[in-house]
Amino acid sequence: MRTANPALSAKSFGGFVGVRSDAPAMTIQGAVNRTAILLAVVMVAALWPWRLFFRTGDPTQLFPYLAIGSIAGFVLALVTIFKKDWSPVTAPIYAGCEGLVLGSLSALFEARYPGIAFQATALTLGVLAVLLIAYKTGAIKATEKFRMGVFAATGAVCVVYMLSFVLRMFGVEMPFLHSTGTVGIGISLVIVVIAALNLVLDFDFIEQGAARGAPRFMEWYAAFGLLLTLVWLYLEILRLLARLASRRD
């Protein structure tokens, strides 16, 4: 079983199978409930920098929230991945950190393109709902070839983003990646599709984990993994909408 989401790796559930047959087991409904809780935490945390920005109109007020949220979120993500049994505590805190980051970035985009944050949120939730329905009805199946394709595509995106980050440190830009032209928008759309398809792998992995009797705390870990994908998807949709809006200016 393989997934492109680093949090839901091939060994995430397997090592727990059969450890204690009498222990409370993970359920799909439990993972859904935990995901809803984490999304609520993200939304509540996002309101703080959002309101601060539109009250003061000063973008520098958001920098501390971006810095703290990004650094703490990255550290907590690593801790959660390597210490899965800590996820009932670390996952909600991680969600709060991501809320600070998303609230700050969304406010900045919203100031430039009014209405874009709501559009990105609606599209993200819409994609989640559509793919969940498609997965449950069997319209999309997480076959081995499908997993390998999404895994390879996600890896390629990560390599390109890392290369772009390194080149930027030396003052070199990758124009095709940040362009608002047809090529840039096309690349952005492809990345959105890749991020969305990762949700299918996450659904399948969580279903398999519940079937294998993973321990109850893995519901929090599974929700954390789904949140990683949803955050990525939201940011990519936000960027795509911004590029489309900039062409109309």
ZALOVO-864209 format. One record per residue (C-alpha): x, y, z; residue in three letters. Coordinates in steps of 0.001 Angstrom, whole numbers, padded with zeros to 6 digits, always signed. Example, Ala and Ser with C-alpha at 12.3 -4.5 7.8 and 13.67 -1.06 7.14 Angstrom:
! ZALOVO-864209
+012300-004500+007800ALA;+013670-001060+007140SER;
END
This chain:
! ZALOVO-864209
+000000+000000+000000MET;+001562+003288-001109ARG;+000501+006928-000928THR;+002176+010133-002059ALA;+001262+011864+001204ASN;+004417+011717+003383PRO;+002314+011458+006524ALA;+000429+008415+005213LEU;+003408+006373+004109SER;+003400+002669+003421ALA;+004394+001836+007005LYS;+001993+004156+008823SER;-000588+001502+009696PHE;+001030-001829+008978GLY;+003289-001871+012019GLY;+000323-001782+014381PHE;-001651-004636+012914VAL;-002229-007388+015440GLY;-000306-005686+018261VAL;-003276-005738+020651ARG;-006502-007284+019495SER;-008349-006018+022611ASP;-007324-002369+022153ALA;-009829+000179+020722PRO;-009386+000210+016964ALA;-009417+003028+014470MET;-012613+003572+012493THR;-013337+005509+009313ILE;-016009+007560+011096GLN;-013518+008373+013826GLY;-011018+009642+011244ALA;-013765+011735+009623VAL;-014691+013258+012988ASN;-011057+014068+013782ARG;-010632+015653+010355THR;-013653+017874+010988ALA;-012152+018947+014327ILE;-008812+019839+012730LEU;-010524+021818+009967LEU;-012483+023736+012605ALA;-009230+024533+014431VAL;-007701+025783+011171VAL;-010679+028053+010511MET;-010722+029518+014032VAL;-006965+030144+014045ALA;-007135+031715+010570ALA;-009631+034330+011772LEU;-007084+035994+014069TRP;-004561+037223+011443PRO;-007402+037777+008962TRP;-009234+040182+011282ARG;-005984+041832+012365LEU;-005023+042655+008790PHE;-008380+044075+007768PHE;-008583+046074+010989ARG;-005122+047647+010664THR;-004484+047412+006914GLY;-000822+046790+007743ASP;+000648+043664+006081PRO;+003709+043758+008367THR;+001389+042770+011222GLN;+001059+039361+009569LEU;+004763+038545+009383PHE;+005022+037159+012963PRO;+002039+034880+012341TYR;+003507+033664+009061LEU;+006904+033011+010642ALA;+005646+031341+013814ILE;+002990+029346+012011GLY;+005346+028137+009276SER;+008249+027161+011532ILE;+006158+025640+014311ALA;+003931+023877+011793GLY;+006921+022341+010021PHE;+008423+021119+013293VAL;+005096+019729+014507LEU;+004526+017964+011191ALA;+007879+016182+011512LEU;+007211+015291+015151VAL;+003773+013909+014253THR;+005127+011840+011370ILE;+007857+010249+013502PHE;+005818+010012+016741LYS;+002406+008949+015552LYS;+001122+008196+019040ASP;+001573+011895+019886TRP;-000864+012901+017126SER;-003881+013445+019447PRO;-001892+016376+020879VAL;+000371+017482+018030THR;-002232+017327+015223ALA;-004575+019989+016715PRO;-001607+022259+017496ILE;-000345+021760+013948TYR;-003799+022682+012655ALA;-003671+025889+014684GLY;-000280+026786+013193CYS;-001549+026121+009690GLU;-004548+028311+010446GLY;-002244+031232+011255LEU;-000385+030748+007982VAL;-003475+030283+005832LEU;-005273+033190+007481GLY;-002314+035492+006841SER;-001792+034440+003233LEU;-005512+034481+002484SER;-005825+038028+003848ALA;-002989+039225+001616LEU;-004534+037616-001453PHE;-007987+038869-000493GLU;-006729+042465-000283ALA;-005404+042169-003827ARG;-008259+040112-005292TYR;-011495+040557-003289PRO;-013475+037341-002944GLY;-010593+035027-003790ILE;-010308+033459-000314ALA;-013954+032384-000291PHE;-013626+031016-003825GLN;-010516+029010-002914ALA;-012166+027622+000235THR;-015339+026662-001622ALA;-013396+025007-004429LEU;-011208+023064-001989THR;-014203+021715-000088LEU;-015980+021051-003360GLY;-013064+019032-004715VAL;-012923+017100-001431LEU;-016637+016254-001642ALA;-016565+015301-005330VAL;-013530+013035-004984LEU;-014923+011407-001851LEU;-018165+010609-003687ILE;-016221+009374-006722ALA;-014106+007145-004476TYR;-017029+005730-002490LYS;-019026+004984-005659THR;-016048+003323-007339GLY;-015800+005905-010127ALA;-012162+006364-009103ILE;-010198+003419-007772LYS;-006818+003577-006097ALA;-005181+000847-008166THR;-001460+000190-007980GLU;-000872+001969-011290LYS;-002918+004932-010076PHE;-000883+005107-006862ARG;+002409+004916-008712MET;+001353+007636-011155GLY;+000244+010054-008438VAL;+003300+009226-006336PHE;+005644+009975-009251ALA;+003809+013192-010166ALA;+003836+014420-006570THR;+007537+013664-006285GLY;+008210+015635-009449ALA;+006308+018645-008063VAL;+008311+018484-004829CYS;+011597+018383-006748VAL;+010597+021384-008885VAL;+009521+023394-005828TYR;+012744+022567-003978MET;+014807+023506-007018LEU;+012887+026768-007361SER;+013514+027559-003677PHE;+017251+026919-003996VAL;+017551+028958-007191LEU;+015704+031864-005589ARG;+018336+031964-002868MET;+020834+032771-005628PHE;+018555+035280-007333GLY;+017514+032949-010145VAL;+013833+032638-011029GLU;+011952+029853-012797MET;+009590+032014-014886PRO;+007476+029131-016181PHE;+006614+028216-012585LEU;+005543+031698-011499HIS;+004283+033118-014779SER;+000734+034392-015178THR;+000803+033444-018853GLY;-000774+030411-020462THR;+002141+028128-019571VAL;+002212+029237-015938GLY;-001534+028808-015527ILE;-001387+025414-017224GLY;+001340+024239-014849ILE;-000617+025562-011869SER;-003724+023700-013022LEU;-001759+020446-013383VAL;-000393+020841-009836ILE;-003921+021417-008515VAL;-005030+018168-010173VAL;-002081+016271-008690ILE;-002823+017640-005225ALA;-006486+016677-005597ALA;-005670+013120-006689LEU;-003643+012677-003508ASN;-006960+012831-001658LEU;-008012+009604-003357VAL;-004897+007863-002082LEU;-005523+009241+001392ASP;-009118+007962+001390PHE;-007937+004521+000346ASP;-005145+004417+002879PHE;-007405+005415+005767ILE;-009962+002801+004718GLU;-007269+000132+004627GLN;-005897+001254+007995GLY;-009315+000910+009615ALA;-009743-002533+008034ALA;-006394-003646+009457ARG;-007311-002651+013003GLY;-004918+000254+013567ALA;-005092+001694+017113PRO;-007524+004486+017949ARG;-004945+007284+018063PHE;-004303+006705+014377MET;-007608+008452+013714GLU;-005853+011683+014680TRP;-002849+010775+012589TYR;-005020+009979+009580ALA;-006820+013311+009996ALA;-003439+015033+010151PHE;-002425+013373+006881GLY;-005627+014474+005178LEU;-005118+018009+006469LEU;-001661+018118+004889LEU;-003178+017366+001503THR;-006062+019815+001962LEU;-003701+022641+002936VAL;-001590+021979-000147TRP;-004681+021829-002347LEU;-006048+025101-000935TYR;-002777+026949-001494LEU;-002485+025692-005060GLU;-006076+026686-005834ILE;-005441+030100-004279LEU;-002395+030591-006491ARG;-004268+029459-009587LEU;-007160+031831-008918LEU;-004728+034692-008316ALA;-003030+034058-011654ARG;-006360+033972-013454LEU;-007464+037172-011719ALA;-004204+038954-012574SER;-004832+038345-016268ARG;-008124+040216-016019ARG;-006520+043298-014440ASP;
END
